[in-house]
Amino acid sequence: MKIVSAHVGTIPISSPIRNAYIDFSSMDCSILALVSDVIVDGRPVVGYGFNSNGRYNASAILEQRLLPRLLAAPEAELLDDDGALAPERAWRVMLRNEKPGGHGERSVAVGVADMALHDLAAKLAGVPLYRWISDHYGDGKPDADVFVYAAGGYYAPGKTLTDLQDEMHRFLDAGYRVVKMKIGGAPLDEDLRRIEAVIDGVLDGDGSRLAVDVNGRFDLDTALEYARALEPLGLFWYEEIGDPLDYALNAVVAENYRRPIATGENLFSMQDARNLLRYGGMRPDRDYIQVDPALSYGLTEYRRVLDVLDRHGWSSRRCIPHGGHQFSLHIAAGLHLGGNESYPGEFQPTGGFTDDAQVVDSRVAPGELPGIGLEGKAEFYSVLRGLHA
């Protein structure tokens, strides 16, 4: 097996919505096709990758540094002892001559390539990625389906409380039982009205089915003010409360807020996650880790994150990655994570699952297409095919 060419593109995933920190009016992402010399049904086997929303494209890093190293490497450096593609070996090749630390956009670029490598490896083996992951990295007994929650509730021009309720009703009608909304982009009293509109008007008064997300906006005083107001509501979780690297803020909030906290989507390495566990006050009996494999050097690094969590007494079931896409869904099933995010209707064409995926009681199966199964997302697949057709 040889990778004969690599094709990079940048596509928009923009939207007029905003959270407490940014809007998505110019959001884009990198897409990647790795073309192999293996032919099946008259076509080369191709691995596809892309990055999650929230971080802009990292195409220049892919084109100028990572992919030239990958394509120049001797074939044996990319293969395991049985001659099969070994994504972790290819990962090490891409990171040659890169200093440690300074993760940021580099971690996004590597995550895109790592996704494509794992997609390609599973396709070459003729199996869906979650089974390949379970057989190579797990216990050989993957989960048949995965818990998913519907993320939405963004701020948008002219959006009313009725619009917010209608959005959440659509999520429930689509099969979700747990929903998430944004807070922190309005005054506390307004956010509380928005929250109560969802709990009382949509969730029959059950706050445990609603998560709220600050997107890192709060200082400590504001974080504690909201914590006092939110705790009686019994929410599913209180997410990314302050700056992602302000572990002390997170620890103080954890000392004062008894309900679950979730964070980690803007941490991009094993070392970041380890510092969160050491200094962030996270509690393994109730809190959630949201590190996103597509933004944090890929599944290769994510496995190291899981190893650190295990050494600190955390179950993989406390991990629910950010991103809302098919790659993390396969990882969740293959490595027994606690679930996966979902963005019904947002961040297209990259977001979401296969076109025929069905959410039942907030659970969805990753599907049986070889690899990640992006061929089962017709709109996105047409874009990916255009990279190398």
DOSEDO-755150 format. One record per residue (C-alpha): residue in three letters; x, y, z. Coordinates in Angstrom, 3 decimals. Layout:
BEGIN
TORNU   res       east      north         up
TORNU   ALA          X          Y          Z
...
! end
This chain:
BEGIN
TORNU   res       east      north         up
TORNU   MET      0.000      0.000      0.000
TORNU   LYS      1.202      3.450     -0.891
TORNU   ILE     -0.305      6.922     -0.601
TORNU   VAL      0.145      8.311     -4.095
TORNU   SER     -1.325     11.792     -3.685
TORNU   ALA     -2.835     14.195     -1.161
TORNU   HIS     -5.389     16.874     -1.965
TORNU   VAL     -6.286     19.754      0.357
TORNU   GLY     -9.211     22.143      0.153
TORNU   THR    -10.903     24.804      2.255
TORNU   ILE    -14.687     25.049      2.405
TORNU   PRO    -17.118     27.347      4.235
TORNU   ILE    -19.233     26.103      7.142
TORNU   SER    -20.471     29.591      7.921
TORNU   SER    -23.701     30.659      9.618
TORNU   PRO    -25.229     33.853     11.093
TORNU   ILE    -25.357     32.276     14.562
TORNU   ARG    -23.121     33.270     17.473
TORNU   ASN    -22.168     32.054     20.914
TORNU   ALA    -20.955     34.138     23.844
TORNU   TYR    -17.516     34.604     22.298
TORNU   ILE    -17.579     34.421     18.493
TORNU   ASP    -19.919     34.426     15.543
TORNU   PHE    -19.712     31.935     12.694
TORNU   SER    -20.151     34.332      9.781
TORNU   SER    -16.749     33.466      8.304
TORNU   MET    -16.144     29.984      9.720
TORNU   ASP    -14.452     27.538      7.371
TORNU   CYS    -12.533     24.278      7.583
TORNU   SER     -9.909     22.177      5.858
TORNU   ILE    -10.787     19.033      3.938
TORNU   LEU     -8.309     16.394      2.823
TORNU   ALA     -8.228     13.384      0.506
TORNU   LEU     -5.409     10.827      0.745
TORNU   VAL     -5.419      8.683     -2.406
TORNU   SER     -3.884      5.209     -2.195
TORNU   ASP     -2.661      2.886     -4.936
TORNU   VAL     -5.142      0.193     -3.876
TORNU   ILE     -7.982     -0.216     -6.377
TORNU   VAL    -11.409     -1.545     -5.341
TORNU   ASP    -14.302     -1.736     -7.821
TORNU   GLY    -12.249      0.202    -10.335
TORNU   ARG    -11.495      3.158     -8.037
TORNU   PRO     -8.590      3.967     -5.726
TORNU   VAL     -9.299      3.685     -2.012
TORNU   VAL     -9.302      7.208     -0.549
TORNU   GLY     -9.171      8.407      3.052
TORNU   TYR    -10.954     11.648      3.941
TORNU   GLY    -10.441     14.113      6.773
TORNU   PHE    -11.700     17.504      7.935
TORNU   ASN    -11.641     19.668     11.055
TORNU   SER    -14.466     20.432     13.458
TORNU   ASN    -16.203     23.781     13.727
TORNU   GLY    -14.843     26.501     15.995
TORNU   ARG    -11.329     26.540     14.560
TORNU   TYR    -10.582     27.929     11.136
TORNU   ASN     -8.869     26.029      8.327
TORNU   ALA     -5.311     24.825      8.768
TORNU   SER     -4.740     24.116      5.091
TORNU   ALA     -1.396     25.908      4.814
TORNU   ILE      0.129     23.783      7.576
TORNU   LEU     -1.100     20.638      5.862
TORNU   GLU      0.219     21.650      2.454
TORNU   GLN      3.537     23.177      3.485
TORNU   ARG      4.699     20.920      6.332
TORNU   LEU      2.741     17.795      7.172
TORNU   LEU      1.808     16.286      3.824
TORNU   PRO      5.225     16.753      2.151
TORNU   ARG      6.745     14.727      4.991
TORNU   LEU      4.073     12.064      4.644
TORNU   LEU      4.437     11.740      0.881
TORNU   ALA      8.251     11.722      1.002
TORNU   ALA      8.471      9.004      3.652
TORNU   PRO      9.624      5.527      2.631
TORNU   GLU      6.650      3.196      2.362
TORNU   ALA      7.872      1.007      5.211
TORNU   GLU      7.711      3.917      7.664
TORNU   LEU      3.932      4.158      7.211
TORNU   LEU      3.136      0.440      7.515
TORNU   ASP      2.884     -1.999     10.393
TORNU   ASP      4.746     -5.303     10.566
TORNU   ASP      2.027     -6.983      8.501
TORNU   GLY      2.258     -4.410      5.715
TORNU   ALA     -0.968     -2.590      6.610
TORNU   LEU     -1.248      1.186      6.943
TORNU   ALA     -0.367      2.205     10.513
TORNU   PRO     -1.828      5.649     11.287
TORNU   GLU      0.274      6.107     14.412
TORNU   ARG      3.513      5.559     12.481
TORNU   ALA      2.362      8.009      9.814
TORNU   TRP      1.483     10.471     12.589
TORNU   ARG      5.048     10.373     13.880
TORNU   VAL      6.369     11.008     10.371
TORNU   MET      4.196     14.126     10.009
TORNU   LEU      5.436     15.559     13.312
TORNU   ARG      9.135     15.193     12.604
TORNU   ASN     11.109     18.356     13.297
TORNU   GLU      8.169     19.936     15.148
TORNU   LYS      8.917     21.343     18.605
TORNU   PRO      6.678     20.352     21.518
TORNU   GLY      4.024     22.752     22.766
TORNU   GLY      2.476     25.593     20.802
TORNU   HIS     -0.391     23.389     19.735
TORNU   GLY     -3.093     25.687     18.339
TORNU   GLU     -3.587     25.404     14.584
TORNU   ARG     -0.923     22.715     14.160
TORNU   SER     -3.033     20.341     16.247
TORNU   VAL     -5.967     21.038     13.906
TORNU   ALA     -3.913     20.247     10.801
TORNU   VAL     -2.589     17.006     12.259
TORNU   GLY     -6.123     16.106     13.361
TORNU   VAL     -7.353     16.439      9.766
TORNU   ALA     -4.578     14.206      8.445
TORNU   ASP     -4.946     11.684     11.259
TORNU   MET     -8.673     11.396     10.478
TORNU   ALA     -7.943     10.722      6.816
TORNU   LEU     -5.323      8.123      7.732
TORNU   HIS     -7.728      6.258     10.003
TORNU   ASP    -10.479      6.452      7.386
TORNU   LEU     -8.079      5.002      4.837
TORNU   ALA     -6.818      2.246      7.173
TORNU   ALA    -10.345      1.040      7.952
TORNU   LYS    -11.367      1.161      4.278
TORNU   LEU     -8.332     -0.875      3.289
TORNU   ALA     -9.396     -3.431      5.902
TORNU   GLY    -12.955     -3.335      4.548
TORNU   VAL    -14.592     -2.508      7.888
TORNU   PRO    -16.321      0.484      9.498
TORNU   LEU    -13.911      2.604     11.507
TORNU   TYR    -15.474      1.869     14.894
TORNU   ARG    -14.789     -1.852     14.420
TORNU   TRP    -11.237     -1.157     13.240
TORNU   ILE    -10.664      1.049     16.298
TORNU   SER    -12.070     -1.542     18.665
TORNU   ASP     -9.954     -4.320     17.138
TORNU   HIS     -6.709     -2.323     17.023
TORNU   TYR     -6.995     -0.031     20.061
TORNU   GLY     -9.843     -1.372     22.177
TORNU   ASP    -11.286     -4.578     23.538
TORNU   GLY    -12.752     -5.936     20.303
TORNU   LYS    -16.285     -5.374     21.591
TORNU   PRO    -17.472     -1.969     20.326
TORNU   ASP    -20.692     -0.328     21.388
TORNU   ALA    -23.504     -0.845     18.875
TORNU   ASP    -24.755      2.711     19.310
TORNU   VAL    -23.769      5.921     21.081
TORNU   PHE    -25.518      8.509     23.256
TORNU   VAL    -25.839     11.841     21.437
TORNU   TYR    -27.242     15.183     22.494
TORNU   ALA    -28.433     17.990     20.238
TORNU   ALA    -26.401     21.200     20.450
TORNU   GLY    -28.056     24.438     19.415
TORNU   GLY    -29.703     27.344     21.152
TORNU   TYR    -27.326     29.849     19.575
TORNU   TYR    -27.932     33.569     19.601
TORNU   ALA    -29.091     34.855     16.218
TORNU   PRO    -30.499     38.136     14.860
TORNU   GLY    -34.198     38.435     15.660
TORNU   LYS    -34.368     35.076     17.438
TORNU   THR    -37.223     35.038     19.971
TORNU   LEU    -38.002     32.774     22.904
TORNU   THR    -40.626     31.099     20.748
TORNU   ASP    -38.004     30.493     18.054
TORNU   LEU    -35.734     28.951     20.673
TORNU   GLN    -38.515     26.686     21.920
TORNU   ASP    -39.403     25.647     18.363
TORNU   GLU    -35.762     24.745     17.739
TORNU   MET    -35.627     22.572     20.829
TORNU   HIS    -38.935     20.902     19.933
TORNU   ARG    -37.416     19.973     16.563
TORNU   PHE    -34.531     18.315     18.369
TORNU   LEU    -36.912     16.230     20.467
TORNU   ASP    -38.953     15.329     17.382
TORNU   ALA    -35.720     14.126     15.755
TORNU   GLY    -35.132     11.629     18.568
TORNU   TYR    -32.939     13.542     21.022
TORNU   ARG    -33.742     13.593     24.739
TORNU   VAL    -30.900     15.892     25.876
TORNU   VAL    -30.377     19.337     24.323
TORNU   LYS    -27.828     22.123     24.753
TORNU   MET    -28.073     25.900     24.432
TORNU   LYS    -25.668     28.818     24.552
TORNU   ILE    -25.516     31.267     27.447
TORNU   GLY    -23.192     34.111     28.436
TORNU   GLY    -23.911     36.253     25.401
TORNU   ALA    -26.710     38.122     27.164
TORNU   PRO    -27.263     39.441     30.708
TORNU   LEU    -27.978     36.853     33.394
TORNU   ASP    -31.664     37.734     33.713
TORNU   GLU    -32.167     37.349     29.963
TORNU   ASP    -30.273     34.050     29.878
TORNU   LEU    -32.396     32.755     32.741
TORNU   ARG    -35.555     33.604     30.800
TORNU   ARG    -34.155     31.698     27.832
TORNU   ILE    -33.251     28.709     30.007
TORNU   GLU    -36.628     28.649     31.734
TORNU   ALA    -38.387     28.875     28.373
TORNU   VAL    -36.672     25.647     27.350
TORNU   ILE    -37.036     23.780     30.636
TORNU   ASP    -40.644     24.720     31.301
TORNU   GLY    -41.877     25.081     27.732
TORNU   VAL    -40.096     22.156     26.074
TORNU   LEU    -38.655     19.715     28.629
TORNU   ASP    -41.669     19.451     30.946
TORNU   GLY    -39.745     21.078     33.773
TORNU   ASP    -36.855     18.562     33.667
TORNU   GLY    -33.634     20.604     33.854
TORNU   SER    -31.507     17.446     33.789
TORNU   ARG    -32.165     17.231     30.038
TORNU   LEU    -30.639     20.652     29.329
TORNU   ALA    -26.934     21.518     29.112
TORNU   VAL    -25.683     25.104     28.885
TORNU   ASP    -22.469     26.315     27.243
TORNU   VAL    -20.581     29.557     27.976
TORNU   ASN    -17.791     29.014     25.377
TORNU   GLY    -15.147     30.274     27.790
TORNU   ARG    -16.569     33.752     28.256
TORNU   PHE    -16.813     34.256     32.031
TORNU   ASP    -14.445     35.737     34.565
TORNU   LEU    -14.579     34.186     38.033
TORNU   ASP    -17.152     36.534     39.529
TORNU   THR    -19.551     36.057     36.625
TORNU   ALA    -18.973     32.302     36.606
TORNU   LEU    -19.930     32.064     40.285
TORNU   GLU    -22.914     34.367     39.830
TORNU   TYR    -24.280     32.125     37.110
TORNU   ALA    -23.405     29.001     39.123
TORNU   ARG    -25.580     30.190     42.012
TORNU   ALA    -28.465     30.869     39.652
TORNU   LEU    -28.098     27.610     37.707
TORNU   GLU    -27.574     25.092     40.505
TORNU   PRO    -31.254     24.870     41.570
TORNU   LEU    -32.194     24.014     37.981
TORNU   GLY    -30.391     20.640     38.070
TORNU   LEU    -28.855     20.999     34.605
TORNU   PHE    -27.194     18.219     32.616
TORNU   TRP    -23.970     20.248     32.696
TORNU   TYR    -22.453     23.764     32.881
TORNU   GLU    -19.918     23.916     30.048
TORNU   GLU    -16.631     25.687     29.353
TORNU   ILE    -17.189     28.331     31.960
TORNU   GLY    -13.993     30.373     31.674
TORNU   ASP    -10.877     30.531     29.546
TORNU   PRO     -9.875     26.944     28.623
TORNU   LEU     -6.459     27.333     30.271
TORNU   ASP     -7.701     29.054     33.430
TORNU   TYR     -7.654     25.878     35.480
TORNU   ALA     -7.851     27.806     38.741
TORNU   LEU    -11.155     29.412     37.714
TORNU   ASN    -12.570     26.012     36.810
TORNU   ALA    -11.411     24.563     40.128
TORNU   VAL    -13.041     27.330     42.157
TORNU   VAL    -16.319     26.896     40.298
TORNU   ALA    -16.166     23.133     40.891
TORNU   GLU    -15.770     23.802     44.612
TORNU   ASN    -18.926     25.910     44.585
TORNU   TYR    -21.134     24.175     42.021
TORNU   ARG    -22.311     20.686     42.848
TORNU   ARG    -23.800     19.782     39.469
TORNU   PRO    -21.702     18.469     36.519
TORNU   ILE    -19.189     20.662     34.700
TORNU   ALA    -17.980     19.954     31.151
TORNU   THR    -14.882     21.335     29.446
TORNU   GLY    -11.916     20.460     27.229
TORNU   GLU    -12.994     21.207     23.653
TORNU   ASN    -10.265     23.868     23.393
TORNU   LEU     -7.512     21.704     24.832
TORNU   PHE     -5.370     20.209     22.115
TORNU   SER     -2.949     17.703     23.625
TORNU   MET     -2.431     15.032     26.231
TORNU   GLN     -0.430     17.550     28.274
TORNU   ASP     -3.320     20.045     28.247
TORNU   ALA     -5.749     17.374     29.405
TORNU   ARG     -3.362     16.236     32.125
TORNU   ASN     -3.075     19.790     33.436
TORNU   LEU     -6.859     20.053     33.491
TORNU   LEU     -7.017     16.955     35.685
TORNU   ARG     -4.176     18.137     37.906
TORNU   TYR     -5.285     21.724     38.424
TORNU   GLY     -8.833     22.200     37.134
TORNU   GLY    -10.779     20.634     39.981
TORNU   MET    -12.579     18.213     37.677
TORNU   ARG    -14.498     15.455     39.487
TORNU   PRO    -14.479     11.971     37.921
TORNU   ASP    -17.816     10.998     39.467
TORNU   ARG    -19.850     13.692     37.674
TORNU   ASP    -17.903     15.936     35.268
TORNU   TYR    -17.260     15.487     31.526
TORNU   ILE    -14.169     15.831     29.309
TORNU   GLN    -14.871     17.218     25.815
TORNU   VAL    -11.506     17.002     24.033
TORNU   ASP    -12.222     16.850     20.281
TORNU   PRO    -10.020     14.345     18.392
TORNU   ALA    -10.400     16.254     15.121
TORNU   LEU     -8.917     19.404     16.676
TORNU   SER     -6.306     17.799     18.937
TORNU   TYR     -3.831     15.873     16.775
TORNU   GLY     -6.352     13.172     15.917
TORNU   LEU     -7.200      9.797     17.369
TORNU   THR     -3.510      9.027     17.879
TORNU   GLU     -3.195     11.784     20.486
TORNU   TYR     -6.721     11.210     21.811
TORNU   ARG     -5.729      7.695     22.874
TORNU   ARG     -2.961      9.244     24.975
TORNU   VAL     -5.557     11.544     26.540
TORNU   LEU     -7.643      8.491     27.440
TORNU   ASP     -4.570      6.837     28.972
TORNU   VAL     -3.980      9.891     31.180
TORNU   LEU     -7.623      9.920     32.232
TORNU   ASP     -7.423      6.251     33.143
TORNU   ARG     -4.303      6.817     35.265
TORNU   HIS     -6.179      9.572     37.117
TORNU   GLY     -9.122      7.303     37.866
TORNU   TRP    -11.455      8.496     35.118
TORNU   SER    -13.738      6.245     33.081
TORNU   SER    -13.840      6.678     29.314
TORNU   ARG    -17.608      7.040     29.787
TORNU   ARG    -16.971     10.541     31.184
TORNU   CYS    -15.721     11.604     27.732
TORNU   ILE    -18.191     13.196     25.301
TORNU   PRO    -16.176     14.857     22.506
TORNU   HIS    -17.009     18.205     20.967
TORNU   GLY    -17.478     18.333     17.207
TORNU   GLY    -20.750     16.693     16.293
TORNU   HIS    -19.446     14.564     13.409
TORNU   GLN    -19.031     11.011     12.197
TORNU   PHE    -15.353     10.612     13.154
TORNU   SER    -15.947     11.139     16.877
TORNU   LEU    -19.045      8.943     16.665
TORNU   HIS    -16.905      6.011     15.526
TORNU   ILE    -14.330      6.738     18.236
TORNU   ALA    -17.062      6.846     20.875
TORNU   ALA    -18.391      3.445     19.790
TORNU   GLY    -14.964      1.844     19.413
TORNU   LEU    -13.474      3.051     22.705
TORNU   HIS    -16.579      3.079     24.924
TORNU   LEU    -16.901      6.825     25.384
TORNU   GLY    -19.883      8.356     27.122
TORNU   GLY    -21.337      9.842     23.960
TORNU   ASN    -20.888     12.386     21.202
TORNU   GLU    -22.111     15.866     20.393
TORNU   SER    -24.526     16.463     17.515
TORNU   TYR    -25.366     19.660     15.585
TORNU   PRO    -28.649     18.983     13.764
TORNU   GLY    -28.651     21.234     10.727
TORNU   GLU    -25.583     23.329     11.615
TORNU   PHE    -22.044     23.452     10.177
TORNU   GLN    -22.927     21.725      6.950
TORNU   PRO    -21.762     19.911      4.973
TORNU   THR    -19.204     18.526      7.443
TORNU   GLY    -21.352     18.226     10.552
TORNU   GLY    -23.714     15.428     11.421
TORNU   PHE    -23.927     11.752     10.634
TORNU   THR    -24.836      9.713      7.555
TORNU   ASP    -27.966     10.718      5.684
TORNU   ASP    -29.792      7.561      6.793
TORNU   ALA    -28.737      7.750     10.476
TORNU   GLN    -31.649      7.618     12.903
TORNU   VAL    -31.526      9.004     16.433
TORNU   VAL    -33.685      6.922     18.758
TORNU   ASP    -33.959      7.873     22.426
TORNU   SER    -30.816     10.012     22.054
TORNU   ARG    -28.739      7.158     20.635
TORNU   VAL    -27.389      6.606     17.128
TORNU   ALA    -25.362      3.849     15.446
TORNU   PRO    -22.200      4.734     13.493
TORNU   GLY    -23.255      2.630     10.506
TORNU   GLU    -21.603     -0.165      8.553
TORNU   LEU    -20.018      1.681      5.634
TORNU   PRO    -16.245      1.085      5.409
TORNU   GLY    -14.138      3.697      7.162
TORNU   ILE    -15.814      6.764      8.640
TORNU   GLY    -18.681      6.450      6.157
TORNU   LEU    -18.566      9.964      4.739
TORNU   GLU    -19.728      8.430      1.469
TORNU   GLY    -23.081      8.178      3.257
TORNU   LYS    -23.303     11.997      3.450
TORNU   ALA    -24.216     12.752     -0.156
TORNU   GLU    -23.695     16.513     -0.108
TORNU   PHE    -20.354     16.308      1.673
TORNU   TYR    -19.129     13.342     -0.362
TORNU   SER    -19.651     15.260     -3.594
TORNU   VAL    -17.363     17.988     -2.208
TORNU   LEU    -14.751     15.469     -1.091
TORNU   ARG    -14.805     13.646     -4.438
TORNU   GLY    -14.208     16.986     -6.141
TORNU   LEU    -10.828     17.225     -4.413
TORNU   HIS     -9.342     14.344     -6.413
TORNU   ALA    -11.729     13.511     -9.265
! end
